[in-house]
């Protein structure tokens, strides 16, 4: 087989992968931005004037900034001490605590919102029932999750792991010799923490904080389920209310709001990159040295107790609330023996709608993950294994699609693929596949790129010099070497796609309803007990998926 054919086959495969990303990822976002400036077929700022003349929209923007900023602040303040205790001290049971503390990262945020609704509903929440039983004379409350403070509480619990993981990785990679030098010089633990550890991890702290800000600004489930009860509107809930109106004018105003959300995300990401590029930090030493653990002394067991309480509140209590609610006949009567039943479980498991929505989510997620793994591998190969000019651009575009708020991407897909431009996917199963594929593609790219960097070029060169074509080398040499990482990347796309809500709220149809939207509908309008049963089922599936991911990737990847 000629070298010319080998080069051409490689180029065609990579070009097709990039074309798919441009068509289904970048094209819809560009169209959305253009449409926000179109009024009656002409370029105009009228949509923006119309949107921001409405006080409700201005309030929604302010609520979004306030909720995102406060969640970022509290999440970072919570993350650093927890990460430091786990990574830099002799705290007992660190492995268990670390696993429990990041459990909210594996739980769909809107499932967490449902759970905290069961716990702190002012009338029938379990915590309020227990408090009123202990303190006579209180008729309602005293806790009320349906407030701005309650919404921020739930947002912090389910988004602070982004910051925690970022800081934890930085602490693990930090050169311990710098801390050792400070200790030898006579600095105490707190002085080392203040003068060495915190400055060296500042980039990770900033990156984690901004990641939390962007994620919360893009969130829909928690603001809708918690904030909606208190009539607290954010940009995502306003966009969906405009889209549900269904008129062309409302759609244009929705795009104007979506552009503002997109700009907020881009500014946050730009600031993160600017900050990291401006400052130089050296956290890796030449030698791999195990860092000296700070001895907590008399504070060891008080810290264990505090950490255990945090793990119970963050991870165990919400799951308890879901399980308890799934087993009761009537909400508000408590978890009494005469109020227990399995009838709700039987009803949900026999419900054809439940299984139809599970099948829709399963098939769409499998297709999105498979497509994401193939396209992600080709984009990663272009970046790592070629010297083509602009080879990093597709990777950047995949990351940009992942950073784009899901609600913005979904709205762009509606505009691009409703038939006006020749392809009509809206209202079909396939628009879900496309949305999940584009949104989570970067996870597959990162996994494949990291694995390809470990494959020495001589292995492929030897196969090529023996006369094998590029396709055969790719299939018989490259893929087997990076197989576990590819499987890990597949699961990283599959899992968030399976329980996705934000995009699904806009893209679902009667023929293709994913389980995330079905659960949202049950919780908001139908049956809280049925919602609890489905939430527990989703958590079980997420746990099984995580275990399979760890097994298939040989422990390299997990949520």
C-alpha positions in Angstrom: 0.0 0.0 0.0 1.5 3.4 -1.0 2.5 6.0 1.5 0.3 8.4 -0.4 -2.8 6.3 0.4 -1.7 6.0 4.0 -1.5 9.8 4.4 -4.7 10.3 2.5 -6.7 7.8 4.6 -5.4 9.4 7.8 -6.2 12.9 6.5 -9.7 11.9 5.4 -10.5 10.2 8.8 -9.3 13.3 10.8 -11.0 15.7 8.4 -14.3 13.9 8.9 -14.0 14.0 12.6 -13.3 17.8 12.6 -16.2 18.3 10.1 -18.6 16.5 12.5 -17.5 18.8 15.4 -17.8 21.9 13.3 -21.3 20.9 12.0 -22.9 19.8 15.2 -21.0 21.9 17.7 -19.7 25.2 16.4 -22.3 25.8 13.7 -25.3 25.9 16.1 -23.5 28.2 18.5 -22.6 30.7 15.7 -26.1 30.6 14.5 -27.5 31.3 17.9 -25.2 34.4 18.3 -26.2 35.6 14.8 -29.9 35.1 15.5 -29.7 37.2 18.7 -28.9 40.2 16.5 -31.7 39.6 13.9 -35.0 41.5 14.1 -37.4 41.2 11.2 -34.6 39.9 9.0 -32.3 42.8 9.7 -29.3 43.3 12.0 -30.4 45.0 15.2 -29.9 45.3 18.9 -33.6 45.3 19.4 -33.7 41.8 21.0 -31.2 42.9 23.7 -33.1 46.1 24.3 -36.4 44.2 24.6 -34.9 41.6 27.0 -33.2 44.0 29.3 -36.1 46.4 29.4 -37.9 43.6 31.3 -37.0 43.9 35.0 -37.6 40.1 35.5 -34.7 39.4 33.1 -32.4 41.9 34.8 -33.3 40.2 38.1 -32.6 36.8 36.6 -29.1 37.9 35.4 -28.4 39.4 38.9 -29.6 36.2 40.6 -27.4 34.1 38.3 -24.3 36.2 39.1 -25.1 36.3 42.8 -25.8 32.5 43.1 -22.7 31.7 41.0 -20.4 34.1 42.9 -21.5 33.0 46.3 -21.4 29.3 45.4 -17.9 29.9 44.1 -16.8 31.7 47.2 -18.3 29.2 49.7 -17.3 26.2 47.7 -13.7 27.3 47.6 -13.6 28.2 51.3 -15.0 24.7 52.0 -12.8 22.9 49.5 -9.3 24.0 50.5 -9.4 22.9 54.2 -11.0 19.6 53.2 -8.4 19.0 50.5 -5.6 20.0 52.7 -6.7 17.7 55.5 -7.0 14.8 53.1 -3.8 15.5 51.2 -1.4 17.0 53.7 -2.2 15.7 57.2 -2.2 12.5 59.2 -6.0 12.5 59.3 -7.2 8.9 59.9 -9.6 7.2 57.4 -8.6 9.6 54.6 -9.5 7.2 51.7 -13.0 6.7 53.1 -13.5 10.4 53.7 -12.2 11.4 50.3 -14.6 9.0 48.6 -17.6 10.2 50.6 -16.8 13.9 50.2 -16.8 13.7 46.4 -19.9 11.5 46.3 -22.0 14.6 45.3 -19.8 14.8 42.2 -21.2 11.4 41.1 -24.8 12.4 41.9 -26.9 14.3 39.3 -27.3 17.8 40.8 -31.1 17.8 40.2 -31.4 14.5 42.1 -29.6 16.3 45.0 -32.2 19.1 44.7 -35.0 16.6 45.0 -33.4 15.0 48.1 -32.9 18.3 49.9 -36.5 19.2 49.1 -37.5 16.1 51.0 -35.2 17.0 53.9 -35.9 20.8 54.3 -39.4 21.4 53.0 -40.8 23.9 55.5 -43.9 21.8 56.1 -43.1 18.1 55.6 -39.3 18.0 55.3 -37.8 15.2 57.5 -35.3 17.6 59.2 -38.1 19.9 60.1 -40.3 17.0 61.4 -37.4 15.8 63.6 -36.7 19.4 64.9 -40.4 20.0 65.7 -40.5 16.7 67.5 -37.6 17.7 69.7 -38.7 21.3 70.2 -42.4 21.6 71.0 -44.2 24.8 69.9 -42.8 25.1 66.4 -45.6 24.7 63.9 -43.7 25.2 60.7 -40.1 25.1 59.6 -37.7 26.2 61.0 -35.7 25.2 57.9 -36.8 26.3 54.5 -34.8 25.1 51.5 -37.0 27.2 49.1 -35.0 30.4 49.5 -32.0 32.0 47.9 -29.9 30.8 50.8 -31.4 27.3 50.5 -30.6 27.2 46.8 -27.0 28.3 47.3 -26.6 25.7 50.0 -27.6 22.9 47.6 -25.5 24.4 44.8 -22.5 24.5 47.1 -22.9 20.9 48.2 -23.2 19.5 44.6 -20.6 21.8 42.9 -17.8 22.3 45.4 -16.3 18.9 44.4 -15.1 20.6 41.2 -12.9 22.9 43.3 -12.0 20.1 45.8 -10.7 17.9 43.0 -8.7 20.7 41.4 -7.0 21.6 44.7 -6.5 18.0 45.7 -4.6 17.3 42.4 -2.4 20.4 42.9 -1.5 19.3 46.5 -0.6 15.8 45.3 1.7 17.2 42.5 3.3 19.9 44.6 7.0 19.6 45.2 7.3 18.7 49.0 10.9 20.0 49.2 9.6 23.6 49.3 7.6 22.9 52.4 10.4 20.9 53.9 12.8 23.8 53.4 10.4 26.1 55.1 10.0 23.7 58.1 13.8 23.3 58.4 14.0 27.1 58.5 11.8 27.1 61.6 8.4 27.9 60.1 5.4 26.3 61.8 2.6 24.4 60.1 0.4 27.4 59.7 3.2 29.6 58.4 4.1 26.9 55.8 0.5 26.7 54.8 0.1 30.5 54.5 3.5 31.2 52.8 4.1 28.1 50.7 1.1 25.8 50.2 -1.6 28.4 49.5 0.5 30.5 47.0 1.7 27.4 45.2 -1.8 26.0 44.8 -3.3 29.5 43.9 -3.7 28.6 40.2 -5.6 25.4 41.1 -7.7 27.3 43.6 -8.5 29.9 40.9 -9.2 27.3 38.2 -11.5 25.3 40.5 -13.3 28.4 41.6 -14.0 29.6 38.1 -15.1 26.1 37.1 -17.6 26.2 39.9 -18.8 29.7 38.7 -19.3 28.6 35.1 -21.0 25.3 36.1 -23.5 27.0 38.5 -24.3 29.8 36.0 -25.2 27.1 33.5 -27.2 25.0 36.0 -30.9 24.4 35.5 -32.0 21.6 37.8 -31.3 23.1 41.2 -32.4 26.6 40.3 -35.6 25.3 38.9 -36.5 22.7 41.6 -35.3 24.8 44.6 -35.4 28.4 43.3 -38.6 27.9 41.3 -40.6 27.2 44.5 -39.4 30.6 45.9 -40.1 32.3 42.5 -36.3 32.9 42.1 -35.5 33.1 38.4 -32.1 32.7 36.9 -31.0 33.0 33.3 -31.4 29.3 32.5 -35.0 29.2 33.8 -35.9 32.4 32.0 -34.5 31.0 28.7 -36.6 27.9 29.0 -39.7 29.9 29.8 -39.2 32.0 26.6 -38.7 28.8 24.5 -41.8 27.3 25.9 -43.8 30.3 24.8 -42.9 29.2 21.3 -43.3 32.4 19.3 -40.6 33.7 17.0 -40.3 36.9 19.2 -39.8 34.8 22.3 -37.2 32.6 20.6 -35.2 35.8 19.6 -35.4 37.0 23.2 -34.3 33.6 24.4 -31.2 33.8 22.2 -30.4 37.3 23.5 -30.4 35.9 27.1 -28.4 32.9 26.0 -25.7 35.1 24.5 -25.3 36.9 27.8 -24.9 33.5 29.6 -22.4 32.5 26.9 -20.5 35.7 27.4 -20.4 35.2 31.2 -18.9 31.7 30.7 -16.3 32.9 28.1 -15.2 35.8 30.4 -14.8 33.4 33.3 -12.7 31.0 31.2 -10.7 33.8 29.7 -9.9 35.2 33.1 -8.8 31.7 34.2 -6.5 31.3 31.3 -5.1 34.8 31.6 -4.5 34.4 35.3 -2.7 31.0 34.8 -0.6 32.3 31.9 0.4 35.5 33.7 1.8 33.8 36.8 4.4 31.1 36.9 4.2 28.4 39.5 6.4 25.3 39.9 4.7 22.6 41.8 6.5 19.5 40.4 10.0 18.5 41.6 12.5 16.5 39.7 12.2 13.6 42.1 9.1 11.8 43.2 9.1 12.4 47.0 6.4 11.5 49.4 5.4 14.7 51.2 5.7 14.9 54.9 2.3 14.8 56.6 1.4 17.5 59.0 0.7 16.0 62.4 -2.7 17.2 63.8 -1.8 16.2 67.3 -4.7 16.8 69.7 -6.8 18.0 66.8 -6.7 14.7 65.0 -9.9 13.2 66.5 -11.9 16.4 66.6 -11.1 16.7 62.9 -12.2 13.1 62.3 -15.6 13.9 64.0 -16.0 17.1 61.9 -15.1 15.3 58.7 -17.5 12.5 59.5 -20.3 15.0 60.1 -19.6 16.7 56.8 -19.6 13.4 55.0 -22.9 12.4 56.6 -24.5 15.8 55.6 -23.0 15.9 52.1 -23.3 12.3 51.0 -25.4 10.1 53.3 -28.3 12.3 54.4 -29.6 13.1 50.9 -29.5 9.4 49.9 -31.3 8.5 53.1 -34.0 11.1 52.3 -34.5 9.5 48.8 -34.7 6.0 50.1 -37.1 6.9 52.9 -39.4 8.9 50.6 -39.5 6.0 48.1 -40.9 3.7 50.9 -43.6 5.9 52.4 -47.3 6.0 51.6 -48.0 9.6 52.4 -45.5 12.5 52.6 -45.6 14.4 55.9 -46.5 11.4 58.1 -42.9 10.6 58.7 -41.0 7.3 58.4 -43.4 5.4 60.7 -44.0 1.6 60.3 -47.6 2.0 59.4 -46.6 4.5 56.7 -44.3 2.1 54.9 -45.0 0.5 51.5 -43.4 -1.0 48.5 -46.4 -0.1 46.3 -44.6 2.9 44.8 -41.7 0.8 43.8 -44.0 -1.7 42.1 -45.9 1.1 40.4 -42.7 2.7 39.0 -41.1 -0.6 37.9 -44.3 -1.6 36.1 -44.7 1.8 34.5 -44.1 1.6 30.7 -43.1 5.3 30.7 -40.3 4.6 33.1 -38.8 1.8 30.9 -39.3 3.8 27.7 -37.4 6.8 29.1 -34.7 4.6 30.5 -34.3 3.0 27.0 -34.2 6.4 25.4 -31.4 7.6 27.7 -29.5 4.3 27.4 -29.5 4.2 23.6 -28.9 7.9 23.1 -26.0 7.8 25.7 -24.5 4.7 24.1 -24.5 6.3 20.7 -23.2 9.6 22.0 -20.4 7.8 23.9 -19.4 5.6 20.9 -19.4 8.6 18.5 -17.5 10.7 21.1 -14.9 8.0 21.6 -14.3 7.6 17.8 -14.2 11.3 17.0 -12.4 12.1 20.2 -9.7 9.6 19.3 -9.1 11.1 15.9 -9.0 14.7 17.3 -6.5 13.5 20.0 -4.4 11.8 17.3 -4.3 14.9 15.2 -3.2 16.9 18.3 -0.6 14.4 19.7 0.7 12.4 16.7 0.8 14.9 13.8 2.6 18.1 13.1 -0.2 19.7 11.1 -0.6 23.4 11.5 -3.5 24.4 13.8 -3.7 20.8 15.0 -4.7 22.0 18.5 -7.8 23.9 17.2 -10.2 21.0 17.1 -9.2 20.1 20.7 -9.9 23.7 21.7 -13.3 23.7 19.9 -14.3 20.5 21.7 -13.3 22.1 25.0 -15.3 25.2 24.0 -18.4 23.1 23.3 -18.0 21.5 26.8 -17.6 24.9 28.4 -20.6 26.3 26.6 -23.7 26.2 28.9 -25.8 23.3 28.0 -28.9 25.5 27.7 -27.1 27.6 25.1 -25.9 24.6 23.1 -29.5 23.1 23.1 -31.0 26.4 21.9 -28.4 26.5 19.1 -29.2 23.0 18.1 -32.9 23.9 17.9 -32.1 26.9 15.6 -29.7 24.9 13.4 -31.6 21.7 13.0 -35.3 22.6 12.8 -35.3 22.2 9.0 -34.5 25.8 8.0 -30.9 24.8 7.0 -31.8 21.5 5.4 -31.5 19.1 8.3 -34.4 18.6 10.7 -33.5 16.8 13.9 -35.6 18.7 16.3 -38.3 16.6 18.0 -36.4 13.4 17.2 -34.3 11.0 19.1 -31.2 12.0 17.1 -31.1 15.6 18.4 -30.5 14.1 21.9 -27.6 12.0 20.6 -26.1 15.0 18.9 -26.4 17.2 22.0 -24.9 14.7 24.4 -22.1 13.9 21.9 -21.1 17.5 21.4 -21.4 18.5 25.0 -19.2 15.7 26.4 -16.8 15.1 23.5 -13.9 16.8 25.2 -13.9 14.1 28.0 -13.1 11.5 25.3 -10.5 13.8 23.7 -8.6 14.3 27.0 -8.6 10.6 27.8 -7.3 9.6 24.3 -4.7 12.4 24.2 -3.3 11.5 27.6 -3.0 7.9 26.5 -1.5 8.6 23.1 1.2 10.7 24.7 2.4 7.5 26.3 2.7 5.6 23.0 6.2 5.9 21.6 6.3 6.8 17.9 8.7 3.9 17.2 6.0 1.4 17.6 3.8 2.8 14.9 6.9 3.6 12.7 8.0 -0.1 12.9 4.5 -1.3 11.7 4.4 1.3 8.9 7.9 0.4 7.7 6.8 -3.3 7.5 4.2 -2.3 4.9 1.1 -2.0 7.1 -1.4 0.7 6.2 -2.2 3.5 8.6 -5.6 2.1 9.2 -4.2 -1.3 10.1 -1.5 0.2 12.4 -4.2 2.3 14.0 -6.4 -0.7 14.6 -3.7 -3.3 15.5 -1.1 -1.2 17.3 -2.4 2.1 18.6 -5.9 1.2 19.8 -4.9 -2.0 21.7 -2.2 0.0 23.6 -4.6 2.7 24.7 -7.7 0.5 25.0 -8.3 1.0 28.8 -8.2 4.8 28.4 -10.6 4.7 25.5 -13.0 2.6 27.6 -12.6 5.2 30.4 -13.3 8.0 27.9 -16.4 6.1 26.7 -17.8 5.9 30.2 -17.0 9.6 30.9 -19.2 10.5 27.9 -21.9 7.9 28.7 -22.5 8.7 32.4 -23.3 12.4 32.3 -25.3 11.8 29.0 -27.4 9.2 30.7 -28.8 11.4 33.4 -28.5 14.8 31.6 -31.3 17.3 32.3 -30.5 20.9 31.2 -30.4 20.2 27.4 -33.1 17.5 27.7 -35.6 20.0 29.0 -35.5 21.8 25.7 -34.8 18.9 23.3 -37.2 16.2 24.6 -40.3 15.1 22.6 -43.2 12.8 23.2 -41.4 10.2 21.1 -38.0 10.7 22.7 -38.2 11.5 26.4 -35.0 10.9 28.4 -35.1 9.7 32.0 -33.7 13.0 33.3 -36.7 14.9 32.0 -39.1 12.2 33.2 -37.7 12.5 36.7 -37.9 16.3 36.6 -41.5 16.0 35.6 -42.4 13.5 38.3 -40.7 15.7 41.0 -42.3 19.0 39.8 -45.8 18.0 38.8 -46.7 14.4 39.5 -45.5 12.2 42.4 -42.7 12.9 44.9 -42.6 9.3 45.9 -42.3 8.1 42.3 -39.6 10.7 41.8 -37.7 9.3 44.8 -37.9 5.7 43.5 -36.6 6.8 40.1 -33.8 8.9 41.8 -32.7 5.8 43.8 -32.7 3.7 40.6 -30.5 6.4 38.8 -28.1 6.5 41.7 -27.8 2.7 41.6 -27.1 2.8 37.9 -24.5 5.6 38.4 -22.8 3.5 41.0 -22.7 0.4 38.8 -21.5 2.5 35.9 -18.7 3.9 38.0 -17.6 0.5 39.2 -17.7 -0.8 35.6 -15.6 2.2 34.5 -13.0 1.6 37.1 -12.8 -2.1 36.2 -12.8 -1.6 32.4 -10.1 1.2 32.6 -8.1 -0.9 35.1 -8.5 1.7 37.8 -7.3 4.6 35.6 -10.7 6.4 35.4 -13.6 7.0 37.7 -16.2 9.7 38.2 
